[in-house]
Amino acid sequence: MNTKLDTNALNQLFTEARTFNEFLDKDIPDELIKELYELMKWAPTSMNCQPGYYVVVKSVDAKEKLNKALAPGNQQKSMTAAATVIIASDTQFYNHLPEQFPAYPTAKEMFESNESFRDTTAFRNSSLQGAYFIMAARSLGLDCGPMSGFDNKIVDETFFADGRYQSNFIINIGYGDASKNYPRGPRLAFDDVVEIL
């Protein structure tokens, strides 16, 4: 039976976690990125479709390519982060369904024959997986700065030239410099956004 996480864990994941704009000059080992993926991959997606695809941009050359697609306000923060992760959707995710979701034998054909359903499913579930990526990163002691201020077309042409993958959003990851944080913004109240019927 599951038990409630302790306050320290909840603080690290939610109540004291921040979106970081500035990062310390500290590398993230590739082994930690692998550990992050191995943790987040267990989170749920519809029909276990797992359309997320992740490009971890760490090298100077790759960062310079990505920088051309970023909004001006996001360039410096991404260049100084240990890594920037492109969260993308695999438009051919359905090819994995015979192994990933054998409970529904015709799942592959269902998506393969319906482009709109395929694209909606890929986008929705890769968005979920991007959120899981953030929570897994936080749980392993990393800080995140998710962003949507970039040109998807340039990112896709640069990193996904064959057209199979489509960028969704990006996340700077690393060890945040809390001294550069803005004051924390408020959150909407329960009564403003939640109905229990």
Residue pairs with C-beta under 8 A, 6 or more apart in sequence:
5 13
9 139
11 17
12 138
12 139
13 135
13 138
13 139
17 138
17 143
18 143
18 176
18 178
18 181
18 184
19 144
19 145
19 146
20 143
20 144
20 145
20 172
20 174
20 176
20 177
20 178
20 180
20 181
21 77
21 145
21 180
21 181
21 182
22 77
22 80
22 176
22 177
22 180
22 181
23 77
23 80
23 81
23 82
23 143
23 145
23 172
23 174
23 175
23 176
23 177
24 174
24 175
24 176
24 177
25 80
26 82
26 174
26 175
27 82
28 58
28 82
28 83
28 142
28 173
28 174
32 140
32 142
33 56
33 83
35 140
36 133
36 136
36 137
36 140
36 142
37 54
37 136
39 136
39 139
39 140
40 129
40 132
40 133
40 135
40 136
41 50
43 128
43 129
43 132
43 136
44 128
45 51
45 52
45 125
45 128
45 129
46 121
46 124
46 125
47 97
47 100
47 101
47 104
47 107
48 97
48 100
48 101
49 93
49 94
49 96
49 97
49 100
49 101
49 111
49 121
49 122
49 125
50 93
50 96
50 100
50 125
50 129
51 89
51 90
51 91
51 93
51 121
51 122
51 125
51 126
51 129
52 87
52 88
52 89
52 90
52 125
52 126
52 129
52 130
52 133
53 88
53 89
53 90
53 126
53 165
54 85
54 86
54 87
54 88
54 133
55 85
55 86
55 88
55 159
56 83
56 84
56 85
57 63
57 66
57 83
57 84
57 85
57 86
58 82
58 83
63 78
63 79
63 84
65 158
65 159
66 78
66 84
66 86
66 155
66 158
66 159
66 170
67 75
67 78
67 79
68 154
68 158
69 150
69 151
69 154
69 155
69 158
70 78
70 149
70 150
70 151
71 149
71 150
73 149
74 147
74 149
74 150
77 145
77 172
78 84
78 147
78 170
78 172
81 145
81 172
81 173
81 174
82 173
82 174
82 175
83 172
83 173
83 174
84 170
84 171
84 172
84 173
85 133
85 170
85 171
85 172
85 173
86 155
86 159
86 167
86 170
87 126
87 127
87 129
87 130
87 133
87 167
87 168
87 169
87 170
87 171
88 126
88 159
88 160
88 165
88 166
88 167
88 168
89 119
89 122
89 123
89 125
89 126
89 165
89 166
89 168
90 122
90 126
90 164
90 165
91 118
91 119
91 122
91 163
91 164
91 165
91 166
92 164
93 111
93 118
93 121
93 122
93 125
94 107
94 108
94 110
94 111
94 112
94 118
95 108
97 104
97 107
97 108
97 111
98 105
98 107
98 108
101 107
110 117
111 117
111 118
111 121
112 118
122 166
123 166
123 168
126 168
127 168
127 169
130 146
130 168
130 169
130 171
133 171
134 144
134 146
134 171
137 143
137 144
137 171
137 173
138 144
142 173
142 174
142 175
143 173
143 174
143 175
143 176
144 171
144 172
144 173
145 171
145 172
145 173
145 176
146 169
146 170
146 171
146 172
147 169
147 170
147 171
147 172
148 169
148 170
150 167
150 170
152 166
152 167
155 167
155 170
156 163
156 165
156 166
156 167
159 165
159 167
160 166
160 167
